[in-house]
């Protein structure tokens, strides 16, 4: 049995896969301590895991991000990305570093598995005074932003005949780094304040290259190829959707019998405050099509502001391990977890999202021919209907997804991360 600290920011999308990992490793006999925000104490302890809260700037409530008045003034893009990084990833680093040091002082014989954007282990790795875990494995639950001659965060740059593809990618990566310079400067400043003697020339690369190993929760065929990636980077697959053994199917469940296509739509578990962005346009746009629409709202069904069409069924929650095998198409605002769970189940994806990592997920879906990128977070009903009709009849798209599904099945994320951690 190993003693493992598992750490993640108190952001649902970043924490959820780390908690899945924690439960899986505990089931294999390891002693697990979970470090995250205080609002997740009950969820961690109900799983039988030891909980240690972060404090100060590291202990925030991600449900309030969309109510931050300063953040809401910013358009999606570089300004919002820099704001989010500086406030929710860099500013928490001193408090994350402090709690990690306290745990290692109590017992230095511990390993660390941390979400890649949990930066508490970065200072000592870069020369700051303090203890280091026996081994540090970073886990990235978002698309890789690691710069490469072969691609950018959003895929290889389109070039004309005779143009130098690698040069174009390098130029685009340099431009992205320049846009994120405010975050780079702030990170350097905070690292120095903690006593770090080294820096990272690019924080986007550093969160992947500085840990002893980095496990990306994705697979070849979804992530962009990087022939120059470091040996420490591993594409390990995805963690299975968490089952809900106490869930009871709704009365209409038997209608999903394959007699007509089933289209699932969701805005995820966090970005569902305004269902008029994607769920409601989907319900409206598909109302006259010969499909059954299943809307998983992630919140009370009373939140809908429109009548439910006759061909739609609505629920607050449906476990994906039960729903996706019945689906023919998945419409999402672009969260990486749900997107890849759908692809792993052999279901093509339509993506409409512009914030956080969602455009990068949409770019991967489109580039690999796995679905359609709507290129907006607020599509019209007509746009959703047109994309749905195209996706349901596109045999090449479905073939691409069917070829990728076995790639997901061949990966064992839990076992691989365990091996990367313990050797």
N, C-alpha and C positions, 0 to 999 in steps of 0.2 A: 504494500500500500504506500502510495506517495502522498505527500501533503501539497496541495495545489491551491494557490490563490487564483480566483477567476474574477477579473475586474472589467467593468464597462461603464460608460457614462449613463446617467439616468434618462436615456432616450429610448423609448420603447423599441424602435427598430434596430438599435444597436445592442440593446440588452437582451432581447428575446432569444437570439441564437446562442448567446453566451450562457443563458440560463438553461437552454436545452442541452448544451454541452456539459454544463455543471451536473445536471441530473444524470446524464449518460455516464459520466466519469464516476460519479458517486455510486451508480449501479454496478460499476466494475470494481468497487472496493476502495477507491481513493478517498482521502479525507479532503473535503472541499470547503473553502471559505470564499464567500461571494462578497465582493466590495462594490457597492454602487450607492445610489441615492436612497434617502431614508423612506421615500414613499413606497419602495418596493420591499420593505422589510417583511410584510406578511406573506407575499408571494414566495420569497426566498425561504422563509422559515417553514411555511406550509409544505415545501418540497423536502423538508428534512435536512436543509443545508445550514451551515453556520453563516450568519449575516454580520457584516461590519459596515457601518455607514460611513460615507465620506461627509465632510463638513464644509462650511464656508461656500466659496464660489462653485465648488464641485457638486453641491447638493441643491440642484434646481429642479423644477417641475416642467417637464417637456410639454405638458398639456397647455402651458401658458405661452408657449413660443409665439403662437399666432395672435396673441393678445399684447405682445410687446409693441408699444406705440412707435418706438424708434425703428424697430425691424420692419414694421408694416409700411413705413414711409419708403422703403427701398424696393426697387423693381428686382425681379428674379435676374440673376446674373452675378457679375463680379462683386458689386457692392454688397449684395445680400450674402454671398459666399464668404467674403472677408468678415462681415459682421458676425455671422454664425461661427466661423472658425475662431475668431478672437474672443468672443464671449462664452462659447459653450465648449471649446476644446482647449484653447491656450490658457485662458484665465483660470480654469480649474486645476491646472497642472501643479501649482505649489501645494494645494490641499491634497491632491492625489498622491503626490510624492511623499507628503508627511504621513499619510495613513499607511502607505506601503512600507516606509521606513520603520514605523512603529511595529507592524506585523513581523517584519524581518528581524528586528531587535528582540522580539519575544521568542522567535524561532527562525534562525537563519536557514534551516534545512527545508526550504519551501521552493516550489516551482511557481512560475507566474504564467498564466494564460490571460492575455488582455486584449480587449477590442483594440484595433489599430489606432483608433482616435482617442483612446484612454492613454494619456501621455505621462502618467506618473512614474514610469520606469525610465523615461528618456534622460532625465538629468544625470543619474549616476552612470548610465551607459556612455554619457558624453563627458565624464570626468568629474562630476560633482561629488562631494564627500557623501559617504553613505554605503549601505549594504546593497548588494545585488542578489536577486534570486538565483537559485542554482541554474536555472535556464529560463529564458523568456521567449515565449511564442506569441506573436501577434496574430490576431484573427481579424480579417477584414470582411465585413458583412455588406460592403458597398462595392461598386465596380472599381477596378484598379485605375488609379490615376498615375501610376508609375510611368515616368517619361521613357520614351523608347524611340529609336530610329524607325521602328516599324509601325508605330501608331501614336495616336493622341488619346486623351480621355474619351473622346467621342468617335474614335475610329481613325483609320488612315485618311489623310487629307486627299480630297479629289484632285487629281492632276491631269494635265493634258498629255497627249502623245509626246514622248521625248523628254518630258519633265522629270526631274530627279525626285522620286517619291520620298526617299529618306531625308533629303534636304528640306522638302516641304514639311515633313513631320517634325523635324528638329526646329524649324522656324515657328511652327504652331505651338509646340511645347514651350519654347522660349517666350512666346507671346502670352501663353497661359500663366507661366511663372511670373512674368512682369505684372500681370493683372492681380496676382495674389501676393505681391510684394508687401503690402501692409501687414498681412498675416505673418509672412516670413520675418519682417522686422520685429514684430511684437514677440514672436517665439524666441528669437535670438536674445532679446532683452530679458525675457523671463528666465531663460536658461542661464544667462550670466548672473542674474540675481540669486540663483540657487547654487552657484559655484561651478557651473559647467565650464570646462576648459576647452572643449571642442564645440563645434556647431555642425549644422547640416546645411549644405549649400541650397537644398530644396526640401522643405518640410514635406511636400507631396511625395517625394521619393523616400525621405528619411523614415516616415512611419512604416514603410515596407522593408527598407534595407537595414535599419539599425537593430531590430530584434534579432535574436539568434536564429530564428526561423519565422516565416510568415505563412500562415495558411489562409488562402483566399477561398471563400465559400462560393465556388463557381466551378465550371468545367471548361476544357477546351471545346470550342464550338459555340460557346456563348461569349466568353471573354475574347478580346482581340489578341492575336498572336504577338508575342514579343520574343524574338530570337535572341535578344540581348538581356533578357531578364536574369537576375542573380540566381545562383544555385539555391539560395536560402528561401526562394519563393516557391510555394507549392499550391497548385490548384487541386483542392481536396474534395470537391463535390459539395452537396448541400446536406443539411440536417433535415430529417423527415419532419413533415408537419406534425405538430403535437396532437395526439388523439384526445378525444373528450369522451371517456367511457360512460359518463352519466348523461350524455346528450341523447335526447329522444327525437327521432325524425318527426317533422311536422305532418299534419294530416294529408298534405298534398304530395308527399314524397314519392308515392307510387306513380305519380304522373310523369316522373322522369324515367320513362320506360324505354326510351330510344325511338319512340314513334315520330318524334320531330326533334330538330336540333335544340340543344340546351345551351343558352348563352348566359354565362355568369358575369355579373358586374359588381365591382366593389371599389371603394375609395380607401380601403385599409382600416386600420385600427386607430389611427391618429389624425390623418388629414381628412376627416369625415364631418367636419363642422358645418360645411356648406355642401349639401348633397345636390345642389343645382349645378355644380361644376361638371359632374360626370354621370352620376347615378340617374338623376332625373332626365337629362337629355337622352340617355340610353333607353330608359323606360318609354319615353315619348316617341323617340325615333323608331323603336322596334315594335311599337304597339300594333302595327298592321302587318307585320311579317309573320310567316308561319314558323315561329320559334317559340320556345318557352324561355322566358327571361327569369333568372334567379338573382335577386339583388341581396347581397350580404352586406348589411349596412354598418355593422360595427357599433351601432347605437340603436336606441329605441325606434321602432317602426313609425311612431307618431312624428318623427322628425321630417318625414316626407311632406313637401308642400303641394304635391299634385296627387290626384287620384291614381290608384294602382290600376294599370291597364288589365284587361281580361286575360292576356297571355303572360302575365307576370306574377311571380310569387316572391314575397318579401319576408326576410327574417333578420333579426338582430345579429344572430351568429349561426353559422353552419361550419362544422369542422371540415377543412379542406381535404383531409384524407377520405372523407365520405363523399364530398361534393365533386371534386375534380374528376374522378373516374366516370362520372355521368355527364361531364361537360364536353361540348364540341368547340367552344370558343370562350376565351377569358378576356374581359375588358377591365382595365385597371388604370389607376393614375400613376402606376410605375414603380411601386415598391419592389425592391429586388427579391425579397423573400417569396412573396406571392407569385411574382412573374416566373421565377425559376421553378417553383412548385408546380405551376401549370405546365411548363415545358417538360418537366420530368414526368408528368402524367400524360404527355403526348398531346397537349392542348395548345393550339396557336393563340397568340396574344395580340390584342389591340391596346396600345398605350397612349394615354393622354395626360401628361404631367410636365411641369416646367421648373419646379423647385427641387432643392436638395440634389440627390443623385438621379432623380427620375429621368431627365433628358438623356443622361448617359445610358440608362437601362433601355430606354426607347431606341437609342442609336444602335445598340447591340441587337435588339430584336429585328430592326429593319435591315441592318447590314448582313445578317446571317439568313435573311429570308424566313424568319420565324413568326412573322406577324406584321402589323402595320403601326407606324408611328403617326399619330394624329397631329403632332407638332403644336399642340395647344393643350392647356389645362381646362379649357372651357369650350369644348366642341359643340356645334349645333346638333340638334337631333338628326338633321339631314346628313351631316358628316358621319355621325356614328352609324346611321342606317346604311350609308354607302359602303363604309369600311366593313361592316358586318357582312353584307351581301358578297363583297369581294372575297373576304377571308373564308367564308363558308364554301365557296366554289373553287378556290385556288388550290389545285391538287399539288402543285410544286411546293407551296408553303406547308401544306400538311405533311408531305413527304419529308421535308427538311426537319420538321418537328419530330416525326416518327423516327428518323435516323438519330436525332440527338437524345431522345428519351433513354435508350440503352446506355449511353455514355454516363448519364446521371446515375443509372442503376449500378454501373460498374464501380462507382466510387464509394468509399466508406469514410465519410468525413470524421466521424467520431474516432474510429480506429487509427486513422492517419494522424490526427492531431495528438492523440495519446502517444503514438510512436515518436512524433516530432518533439514532444515535451520530454519524454523519459528516455528516449533512445532505444 
